[in-house]
Amino acid sequence: MCILVLQGCGSNSSIEAPEGRFEDISMSKAEINKLTAQGAVGLNNTGAISAASALSNSGYEVGPDDVLTIKVFLIEELSGDYMVSGRGEITMPLIGSMKVAGLPVEEIEMILTSAYSERYLEDPDITVFVSDYQSQRVTILGEVNVPGVYALRGTTTLLEAIALARGTSRVADLDTVILFREENEKVYGYVVHLGEVMSGVKPDPAVFGNDSIVVPEDGSASFLRGFSVGVPGFGGYSQY
């Protein structure tokens, strides 16, 4: 997903979204809260970003640079960690290279089981899981100490993602951290009160690949008027 132009954050530089596709947002925090209460700005559903407390292997499609932990029961020589190459392949003992990019781990297990049982093993018991989600990245911008794009390494929450960016700056508005996520071909901006998450009032939401996190400067009314979300089909804001 694309993101945005940041202004009013103590810098003259901007981060421009490619292709110049912008939908301007001009709402204060109070306006967001009011519209959210009326159900007028996206999905009023806390569970949309908190129900999944972990990145599940189920349904996840493996990508380049992911690391797969493959275990063949009672056969240590075939077990180990295998990084997916840029071509989307791993190289396994005896059977050589095999394409895994774009496949869920369940299908990889079936392919390996078939390949080894065909010539080498009788009824092998093979399990596969993703131990390092290098193909999944999150963008963290705004009032964090080291903005950038970070690889998600397994289960990652919002607080853990912000920690990757070395935490928030002294002027960060912790009441209005925005998590952008694509859902059903639209992108929604979830406004998270980070203080409530840090104090345990609300659960720490899971962060997924292609999410974008924006930490605004304190005084977010001017901040929100100063940036745009460069994504077609923007679905609006929702309070987490």
KARA-V423462 format. One record per residue. N is the residue number from 1. PSI is psi in whole degrees, -180 to 180 (* if undefined). Layout:
n=N psi=PSI
n=N psi=PSI
//
This chain:
n=1 psi=154
n=2 psi=158
n=3 psi=168
n=4 psi=172
n=5 psi=125
n=6 psi=131
n=7 psi=161
n=8 psi=26
n=9 psi=28
n=10 psi=20
n=11 psi=148
n=12 psi=-9
n=13 psi=160
n=14 psi=157
n=15 psi=111
n=16 psi=137
n=17 psi=142
n=18 psi=158
n=19 psi=-3
n=20 psi=30
n=21 psi=109
n=22 psi=145
n=23 psi=111
n=24 psi=139
n=25 psi=129
n=26 psi=76
n=27 psi=138
n=28 psi=170
n=29 psi=-41
n=30 psi=-39
n=31 psi=-39
n=32 psi=-47
n=33 psi=-40
n=34 psi=-47
n=35 psi=-36
n=36 psi=-43
n=37 psi=-30
n=38 psi=-2
n=39 psi=28
n=40 psi=-1
n=41 psi=68
n=42 psi=-158
n=43 psi=115
n=44 psi=67
n=45 psi=101
n=46 psi=-38
n=47 psi=-17
n=48 psi=-29
n=49 psi=3
n=50 psi=-16
n=51 psi=-38
n=52 psi=101
n=53 psi=-10
n=54 psi=155
n=55 psi=117
n=56 psi=140
n=57 psi=-27
n=58 psi=119
n=59 psi=-14
n=60 psi=132
n=61 psi=124
n=62 psi=145
n=63 psi=171
n=64 psi=142
n=65 psi=-6
n=66 psi=153
n=67 psi=125
n=68 psi=131
n=69 psi=116
n=70 psi=126
n=71 psi=123
n=72 psi=115
n=73 psi=124
n=74 psi=8
n=75 psi=89
n=76 psi=-30
n=77 psi=-25
n=78 psi=-10
n=79 psi=153
n=80 psi=-173
n=81 psi=133
n=82 psi=122
n=83 psi=137
n=84 psi=128
n=85 psi=171
n=86 psi=-22
n=87 psi=1
n=88 psi=25
n=89 psi=157
n=90 psi=157
n=91 psi=116
n=92 psi=147
n=93 psi=141
n=94 psi=-45
n=95 psi=-11
n=96 psi=-151
n=97 psi=142
n=98 psi=144
n=99 psi=128
n=100 psi=-16
n=101 psi=136
n=102 psi=0
n=103 psi=144
n=104 psi=160
n=105 psi=-30
n=106 psi=-39
n=107 psi=-35
n=108 psi=-41
n=109 psi=-43
n=110 psi=-40
n=111 psi=-45
n=112 psi=-43
n=113 psi=-43
n=114 psi=-44
n=115 psi=-44
n=116 psi=-35
n=117 psi=-24
n=118 psi=-37
n=119 psi=-24
n=120 psi=-36
n=121 psi=151
n=122 psi=116
n=123 psi=59
n=124 psi=147
n=125 psi=105
n=126 psi=131
n=127 psi=146
n=128 psi=134
n=129 psi=157
n=130 psi=117
n=131 psi=-15
n=132 psi=115
n=133 psi=61
n=134 psi=-23
n=135 psi=-9
n=136 psi=121
n=137 psi=151
n=138 psi=141
n=139 psi=130
n=140 psi=119
n=141 psi=169
n=142 psi=-140
n=143 psi=62
n=144 psi=162
n=145 psi=-31
n=146 psi=82
n=147 psi=151
n=148 psi=-169
n=149 psi=126
n=150 psi=143
n=151 psi=138
n=152 psi=129
n=153 psi=87
n=154 psi=-152
n=155 psi=126
n=156 psi=133
n=157 psi=173
n=158 psi=-46
n=159 psi=-39
n=160 psi=-37
n=161 psi=-43
n=162 psi=-33
n=163 psi=-32
n=164 psi=-33
n=165 psi=19
n=166 psi=29
n=167 psi=179
n=168 psi=159
n=169 psi=175
n=170 psi=-22
n=171 psi=14
n=172 psi=143
n=173 psi=99
n=174 psi=-9
n=175 psi=-16
n=176 psi=51
n=177 psi=133
n=178 psi=126
n=179 psi=117
n=180 psi=131
n=181 psi=139
n=182 psi=127
n=183 psi=124
n=184 psi=47
n=185 psi=14
n=186 psi=161
n=187 psi=128
n=188 psi=147
n=189 psi=113
n=190 psi=121
n=191 psi=115
n=192 psi=128
n=193 psi=97
n=194 psi=-30
n=195 psi=-38
n=196 psi=-34
n=197 psi=-44
n=198 psi=-33
n=199 psi=-5
n=200 psi=4
n=201 psi=-38
n=202 psi=151
n=203 psi=152
n=204 psi=112
n=205 psi=147
n=206 psi=146
n=207 psi=138
n=208 psi=164
n=209 psi=139
n=210 psi=0
n=211 psi=156
n=212 psi=136
n=213 psi=129
n=214 psi=123
n=215 psi=107
n=216 psi=165
n=217 psi=149
n=218 psi=133
n=219 psi=56
n=220 psi=-10
n=221 psi=-47
n=222 psi=-33
n=223 psi=-48
n=224 psi=-33
n=225 psi=-16
n=226 psi=5
n=227 psi=163
n=228 psi=152
n=229 psi=114
n=230 psi=59
n=231 psi=124
n=232 psi=143
n=233 psi=29
n=234 psi=129
n=235 psi=-3
n=236 psi=-177
n=237 psi=153
n=238 psi=139
n=239 psi=129
n=240 psi=*
//
